[in-house]
């Protein structure tokens, strides 16, 4: 099912509908400032397991990421030192994933690796959803195989054609990007760019 949302002036009933789906353990596909992504309530372990099944992720070996609407809302879920906080403050919202030590409030599934990726996309739709939800979203980018056309990860109508029967809602936020976020490891205090993506940063 497709739901069209905009950068601003979305109907409150549409946001409330998304929040209800997420609170009920549902899975959505939503736009970010990079690719479209699978998402669910980051504190509901069964929903996270469902996302991982759809994407084919092994949680013991794959980094899990969460999305929030601002840095302060993430402070209770991860440990952020002063240098990392300043770096995040100067570059977020933006196309970056910061790897940080996981805090105790995240579900057990995150503690398999003891670290988590943090994203605050420069996208008002997902920021509005996270703020209304009052919790972070688990997030993993939508990616198609090399045999498929790129439109299946950028055009909401084709995303719906491919995944509409496997998720509870697909949010149409316009044509998506194909480039993924830049990943920066901040776990050991020495910043390291793990993957160079859309965002450019000095570390």
Secondary structure, DSSP 8 states (H G I E B T S, - for coil): -EEE--SS---HHHHHHHHHHHHTT--EEE--SSS-EEEEETT-HHHHHHHHHHHT--TTTS--EEE-SSSGGGTTTEE--HHHHHHHHHH-SSSEEEEEEE-TTS-GGGGGTTEEEEE--S-HHHHHHHHHHTS-EEEEE----TTS-GGGGT-HHHHHHHHTTTSSEEEE-SS--S---EEEE-TTSS-EEEE--S-----
